[in-house]
């Protein structure tokens, strides 16, 4: 649940919608207002939360108060804390807030009950290895104890960690899979097969003092003391003594020891005080031997090297104590006195070793643990100095990788320890695949590898290397001029300043490279000329040239012919001055623009599967419906003008292009309707209704185009252009460009399925009306031609000749044949007035519906730009009264 909430807050609106739906599904929440309400709450009420020691402690105390098993909770908390689990304190804080919300608790308890019942039903059908008595009988204490032991054994066996050999092989295989050309170096087997080389206790070996001839407890007290000093000096360097022997270690447990029970109690008490040092030594030795393998990475290797350096001092001390013992100058009390200063150091080293081991820490997670320990020992100067030494030593290889990344844009991370991970992606696909996320996924942040002291700078570190890497991919070698060695320090500002300097350098280098050398703004302006149709003369030429070709079904169109006509239109217009005009191409899409938009808007919604699996329409697409431009963009401009951005440009272009096509159809109707003036006066009455409807349709289409081009695209373009001038890095450029396209799509009504469907129907009504009018005008022309052909006429030179009569008869025959084929159209003349009235009714209803929806969205969703459409279409208040009546009816319905 926590993971879902965190990811929902970080992702885009579509991703939030998906994650909230998934969470509702997991919790079996049905009915209600759906995911939209929760999405709004997440977006409006999210606030940054900084975890402090005090807030985490108070949250922990609160959970303990509400918990039925507080001991289990505290045990689990301590276990996770020892493993340095990320986001543990924020999770505890969230749980404390949930524990206060009774309604949420009740919902979660009900959900848990349903899950347990479902799990019980599943497991009841499977066989079990334990014979559990029936519920009708009571279990005896003996049976209960046996069952507890069996369950305990099963739990213990499931919790036993993997052997070091298996772990090493798993890490080695993972690395070799990722880097097949650079396999990990491996220690020879004899290093692991000879336990005596490790320096830790060898289980089952003969004790150092040989078999005891007599029990140590039977000796005099001074002799017992000397025997135990002798044993302790062996035990402190990992060798079993005669009376003190080490127990075998299971998994990650601490080493324990067995002392001869006959030993005097006073001596045993003193021995028990010294033995923890031997246990610490054993833990540290096992850790340094295991983690020094190549498979565990350079950071752990550097940490073990630093620990070994500190252990040398410890071993020197034990050697000196042994020298004193040989001279008979070392008693048990003196041994305790000399060993005490080392005890704290060994305890800290063993604690760090255990935490790194339990948490399976590598790379950044190891440094996070060391940094947290260093910071937590504030007030204990000796302990803090020790941890600072270890952190500095362990951070050296990590900072070397960091320096190469932020200074040169190169990742050299053979053991997958660095916070930035490289993925094998081809930059060429960014121009082909709509879903390709080269910029986002080529290099990504791996959260658990980020050292806690670099958490705030993680995004800048990622961006710095990415910027330099893009320039490097273009064949230019770049290195930050302010490159300095980065060293770990508790004063974070030291390396923060260095990272920021490299970030600003990388940002400037890439931005200048794209803006000046690659002419990004000029490229965007070129795309605007064609996709947003601001070159009017070019489009007039192009549509005149391609009108006949684009009327054909898309399967009958010859793309090379369209390309040739495009080339001709470019050369004959002002677009000829554009230096990038040769990158403009023709693209015939598989769907019309409305279907394409609805498919995009249905992504991650309930309608997605239905729309994707829907049968393709039986009506073949015309060239006009399938036509679009495409544009060739090369690396590195393809980072900004990628396939996703080009698809958005195409949607805008196809939308405006179709509107322009409908406008041309209506203008052609106006031209053809001029012949109506030649007909009888009684027809003019119902012609007037058709002309008025045509004019209303033309007014609608032209005003929509004007709104989109001059009230949406041009102002938004100028805003983006100004923002690009002040952009400080490529991410700002990406953000401004994406924002420009998103705002254009939204304000042009292309992101609202409801408005889009109404607009599509309005366009369809306009096209059907123009087809009807063209057919009727054609039938009148044929009628007139027939009447003309029935008249016998001559020329100014006299009666028609025989050849002229033959041609006249042939024309008459062909016209009669054509009229016979279009008899249905001529018969419909009688219902022409009813047809026009129906078109008028449909158009008015849809237009009113569109204006009403626009009024609702502009008021409720604060889409104020859409109100401009209403002002333009309802400039004289013609629709105002009906819109007000619809608003009153809607409010009454809502109140009811």
C-alpha angles and dihedrals in degrees: 000000000000091000091051093050092048094049091044091057092050102045134074123274092267090051092048090052091051095047095046090051089050091050092049089050092051091050092044092234109167133176123011123095095320129228096319094077093051092045090055091048091050093050098043101039103040113120131176113260121201113198116222130184090250096049092046091050094048090048090051092050091050093053091048089055092052097038122099090208106035093164092059091048093050092046091052092045092052091047093052091043091054089054090053092236112193120241092011094134094047088050091051089049090052091049090050090054091048091051089060093052106082095187093053091045091052091050092049092047091051090048091049090049092052091048093049091050091050091048090048091054091052097046093045089066092056126075121254130209094221124077104224115191118242116270092242091068128062120240117236119234090250092053090046091051092049091050091049091052092050092049090046091052092050091049093047093049091050091051096051106116122235117271117263090247093055091047092050091049092049092051091045093051092048091052094045090050091053095040107027092166094053109048119189117260111246132209114238116262094248089069089067098032094061108067092182088072092061097069094225129112116294108220113227095016122135111269117255093246096047125235111332112250091197133015112266090229091066092059124092115269096255090050091050090051094050091047091052093047088053091050093046093053088056094043092050090063097043103268124121116246128214097257099021117059130176121239120230113265119235113206113311098344122133118256115263129192139215118222123198103266092218091066118118111266095233092054092043090055092054092045091053089056092055098041096076087069089059089049090051090049091052092050093048094046094050090047096049092047094049100039095046088074115109092241093070094059139243097288094057089043090054090046093052090048090054091048091051089053090054091044090058089067089050092050090048089054092051090048090053091048090051089052089053090048092054089053089052092243099115122089127176091257092051090048089053090048095050095043097050098081090053093047095077092049092049091047092054093046092049091047092052091046092051093048094049090047096046093046093047085229122187134168113335095012090057090051091048091054092048092047092050091050091049091049094045092054091066105139094032100082096183094051092043092050090051093050091044090055091050093046093049092050094045094046095057097086091041092052090048089059090044092052093052090049100048096035101041108009093244127131117208102172109144095171101042095246103127122097092237116069124198122220126198103247128152114233090209090070091064087080095046109037120065091202095045109125101187095150093047100038108030088079120019138175117249104208100207091053094058111103108232091237090059097043094104092049097044096103093048091048090052093047094046094057093041092054093050091043092056091054090046090051087058090061099261121125111222131182127175108251091213094056112150133163112272116220129185116253137159087239097080093189090077096068094026089065091050093050092048092051092052091045093055091046093050092046092052095045095052095040093051090045093055098037100043110022098032095033096224096175091049089051092051090048089052091052089049091055091061109024096041092038101231092145099080099177091051092055093046090053093043096048091046091051097044101036096103094041094050093050089069123091110272092247091058096052118105107218095204089058090053090048090053092049090048090052090050093049091049092052094047097051140057087269085081088083092060108105091206098049092111090067091066113102140177121252127186109203126212093228136041115253095258093053091046092051094046091051090052093046091049093060111127093001132110091260094055098091093043093052095044093047094043116120113257115257116269092221109092115235117248120225090253092056094046098039122113140146125247129196133212112228123177132206129311095019087057087074088070101026096043129156092272091054092045090051089055090049089050092052091052092045095048090048094052093039092055091048088052089050092052089048090054090050091052091047090051089053088053090053095047092045091064087085088066089080088072094062132089120287095243089066093052092076095065092033087061091060090052092047092049091050091048090052092049090050092048091048090051095049095044094048092048089052092047091049093050097045103036105024100036114021102034097048091042090048092052090049090052092046091053091046091052090056090058096039113125099193143013093262089061089051091050091048094049093046093048091045090052092053094043092050091048092050092046097046091045087059093245097125097053112080093197095054091040093056093049091048091049091053091049091053090048091052090051092050093047090049092052091049090051093048093047091051092049093047089049091051090051091051090051091048090052091047090051091052090048092051093052091063117089109223139165136205131257088265093058141276117351117276125238093259092050090051090051092052091046092052092049091052090049091050093050093046091050090051092050092048090051090054091050097042090122091060092050093047089054091064089091092059095040092110092052091048092052090047090053092049089049092050094048093046093048093047093050093044091051090048090051093048091048093051091046090052091052095048094045090053104037101033096035091239090152095167090066091062087071089069090057091050092050097045095040096039094141098038093253093141098030097095094050092045091052090049090052091049091052091049090049093051091048090051091049091049091050 
